[in-house]
Amino acid sequence: MQIGKQNVWYCAAITLIGISMWACIGCGGAGLATVEGTVTFDGQPVENGSIVFEPADGVGPATGGMIERGKYLLDGENRVPPGKKIIRITAARNTGKKVEPMPGAPKVDEVEQFIPPAYNSASKLTCEVAAGRGRHDFELTSETSSTTQAESP
């Protein structure tokens, strides 16, 4: 049985494509970090909010997730690329008031963003994320000058 040159090149091309796809799938996410931690505001767990890890140098994707009962976990598709990050934390809570969103519309609960801008839109929070698994806890205060962050391996 004789195999033509065209068939050999075709088989080689298919093999090369298969190896390339396998390599891409196998390496996807390599070097990323699973990050977990707690977020408190004035000593109390942030019940519901969000946290974003943004590259400090502005290069690469930002990654984030939800804060629930004062805890967050960035894992799976939300793993964080290593490097220095700017942290942005937001959370809203009910004010206890009802407001009319539009004239004639039914009243709804008023909510407010209670985390100061120094932790989100004008954030000064930073941390260094290493590949693997890491922990970054954030203790936020109404007086932003006394912000603390504890890190543990």
C-alpha positions in Angstrom: 0.0 0.0 0.0 1.4 3.4 -1.0 0.7 6.6 0.8 0.8 9.7 -1.3 2.7 12.8 -0.2 -0.5 14.8 0.0 -1.9 12.3 2.6 1.4 12.5 4.6 1.2 16.3 4.8 -2.5 16.1 5.7 -1.8 13.7 8.6 1.1 15.8 9.8 -1.0 18.9 9.7 -3.8 17.3 11.7 -1.3 15.9 14.2 0.3 19.3 14.7 -3.1 21.0 15.2 -4.0 18.3 17.7 -0.8 18.8 19.7 -1.2 22.5 19.6 -4.8 22.3 20.9 -3.7 19.9 23.6 -0.9 22.2 24.7 -3.3 25.2 24.9 -5.9 23.3 26.9 -3.2 21.8 29.2 -1.6 25.1 30.0 -4.8 27.2 30.3 -4.7 28.9 33.7 -1.2 27.7 34.6 0.4 30.2 37.0 -2.9 31.7 38.1 -3.8 32.1 41.7 -6.7 31.0 43.8 -7.3 33.9 46.2 -9.6 33.9 49.2 -10.1 36.0 52.3 -12.3 38.1 54.4 -13.6 41.7 54.1 -14.8 43.7 57.1 -16.0 47.3 57.4 -15.7 49.0 60.8 -15.1 45.5 62.3 -18.2 43.9 60.8 -18.2 41.4 57.9 -19.4 42.9 54.6 -22.6 41.0 54.0 -22.9 41.4 50.3 -20.5 43.2 47.9 -17.9 42.7 45.3 -14.1 42.6 45.1 -11.9 43.2 42.0 -8.2 42.6 41.7 -6.9 45.0 39.0 -3.3 44.9 37.6 -1.4 47.8 39.2 0.4 48.4 36.0 -2.8 48.5 33.9 -1.6 45.5 31.8 -3.8 42.4 31.8 -7.3 41.6 32.9 -9.0 42.5 36.1 -10.5 39.6 38.0 -13.2 39.7 40.7 -16.1 38.1 42.4 -18.7 38.4 45.1 -18.3 38.9 48.8 -20.8 37.0 50.8 -21.1 37.1 54.6 -17.7 38.7 54.7 -15.9 36.1 52.6 -14.7 35.8 49.0 -13.1 33.1 46.9 -11.7 33.7 43.5 -11.2 30.3 42.0 -11.8 28.4 38.7 -12.5 30.9 35.9 -12.1 33.8 38.4 -8.5 32.9 39.4 -6.1 35.9 39.5 -3.0 36.4 37.4 0.1 36.9 39.7 1.5 40.4 40.3 0.8 43.6 42.2 -2.9 44.4 42.3 -5.1 47.4 43.1 -8.1 46.1 45.1 -11.5 47.7 44.6 -14.3 46.8 47.0 -17.9 47.9 46.8 -21.0 47.1 48.8 -24.5 48.6 49.2 -27.0 48.5 52.0 -30.5 49.6 52.6 -30.9 53.0 54.2 -34.3 52.2 55.8 -36.0 54.8 53.6 -38.4 54.3 50.6 -37.8 56.4 47.5 -39.8 57.0 44.3 -37.4 56.1 41.5 -39.5 57.9 38.9 -42.5 60.2 39.3 -45.6 58.0 39.8 -43.6 54.8 40.2 -44.0 52.6 43.3 -41.6 53.4 46.1 -38.6 51.1 46.5 -36.0 50.6 49.2 -33.2 53.2 49.0 -29.8 51.7 48.9 -26.4 53.4 49.4 -22.9 52.6 48.6 -21.3 52.6 52.1 -17.8 51.7 51.3 -15.8 54.9 50.9 -14.2 55.8 47.5 -10.7 55.2 48.9 -11.5 51.5 48.6 -13.1 51.4 45.2 -13.2 54.3 42.6 -10.1 56.0 44.2 -8.7 52.8 45.8 -5.3 52.9 47.5 -5.6 49.2 48.5 -2.9 47.0 47.0 -1.5 43.5 47.4 0.9 41.2 45.8 -0.6 38.0 44.4 1.6 35.0 43.9 0.8 31.9 41.8 -0.9 29.0 43.6 -3.2 29.6 46.5 -3.2 32.8 48.7 -5.1 34.6 51.3 -5.7 38.4 51.4 -7.9 39.8 54.2 -9.1 43.4 54.1 -10.2 45.4 57.2 -11.8 48.5 56.0 -12.8 51.5 58.1 -14.9 54.6 57.8 -11.7 56.5 58.5 -9.8 55.4 55.5 -6.4 56.5 56.9 -6.4 53.6 59.2 -6.9 50.9 56.6 -5.2 47.6 57.4 -4.6 44.5 55.4 -3.4 41.2 56.8 -1.9 38.6 54.5 -1.1 35.0 55.3 0.2 32.2 53.1 
